[in-house]
Amino acid sequence: MNVKKILEEYSLEIDDIRWYLSKVMTEKLMFLMETPEELTRFIWSAELSDQLYNMEERYLTTLQDQINENTLDESHLRDLLSDMETTRRQRFGY
C-alpha cells in the first residue's frame, strides 16, 4: 500500500497536509499556553522550528514507514485522511 496513491484518492495535496498539521500544532501550542514556562522552553529549545521544518514530508514518510512495518493499517490511514479532508473543507468553507 502506498500513502501517496491513497492521498490521490482523497484528492489531498501537500498543502492540505501542511494545513492539517499546522492545525494540530496550533492545538498543541494553545495547550502549552496554559503553562507559559513549557511554551517558552518549547520555542527556545528550537523544538518548535524542528517540528515545523518539512513537517508534511516527514509526516508522509512516517506514515509510509508505519505501513511498511505493519504498525498502521489502511483503515486507520483512511481515518486520518478523512480528518484531513474535513479540515480542508473547513478551510475553504465547503
C-alpha positions in Angstrom: 0.0 0.0 0.0 1.3 3.4 -0.9 0.3 6.5 1.1 0.7 8.9 -1.9 -1.7 6.8 -4.0 -4.3 6.9 -1.3 -3.8 10.6 -1.0 -4.8 10.9 -4.6 -8.0 9.0 -3.9 -8.9 11.7 -1.4 -7.7 14.5 -3.7 -5.3 15.7 -1.0 -2.2 17.7 -1.8 0.9 18.6 0.2 -0.7 21.9 1.1 -3.7 20.2 2.6 -1.4 18.0 4.7 0.6 21.1 5.8 -2.7 22.9 6.8 -3.8 19.8 8.8 -0.5 19.5 10.6 -0.5 23.3 11.2 -3.9 22.9 12.9 -2.6 20.1 15.0 0.4 22.2 16.0 -1.9 25.2 16.8 -3.9 23.0 19.2 -0.6 21.8 20.9 0.6 25.4 21.3 -2.7 26.5 22.7 -2.5 23.7 25.3 1.1 24.8 26.1 -0.2 28.4 26.6 -1.6 27.2 29.9 2.0 26.6 31.1 4.0 29.6 29.8 7.3 28.1 31.0 6.7 25.0 28.9 5.8 27.1 25.9 8.9 29.2 26.3 11.0 26.1 26.6 9.4 24.6 23.5 10.2 27.7 21.4 13.6 28.4 23.0 14.9 24.8 22.5 14.2 25.1 18.8 11.9 22.1 19.1 9.1 24.1 17.5 11.2 25.0 14.5 12.5 21.4 14.2 8.9 20.1 14.2 7.8 22.7 11.6 10.7 22.1 9.2 9.5 19.9 6.3 6.7 18.6 8.6 4.5 17.4 5.7 7.2 15.4 4.0 8.4 13.9 7.3 4.8 13.0 8.2 4.2 11.2 4.9 7.5 9.3 5.3 6.5 8.3 8.9 3.1 7.1 7.7 4.6 5.1 4.9 7.2 3.6 7.3 4.4 2.6 9.7 2.5 0.9 6.8 5.6 -0.9 5.7 6.2 -2.1 9.3 2.6 -3.1 9.7 2.1 -0.7 12.6 -0.5 1.3 10.7 -3.3 -0.3 8.8 -5.3 1.0 5.9 -8.4 1.7 7.9 -6.5 3.9 10.3 -4.8 5.7 7.5 -8.1 6.4 5.8 -9.4 7.8 9.0 -6.5 10.2 9.2 -7.0 11.2 5.6 -10.8 11.7 6.2 -9.8 14.1 9.0 -7.5 15.9 6.6 -10.3 16.1 4.0 -12.7 17.5 6.7 -10.0 20.1 7.7 -9.6 21.1 4.0 -13.3 21.6 3.6 -13.5 23.7 6.7 -10.5 25.8 5.5 -12.3 26.6 2.2 -15.8 26.8 3.7 -17.4 23.9 1.8 
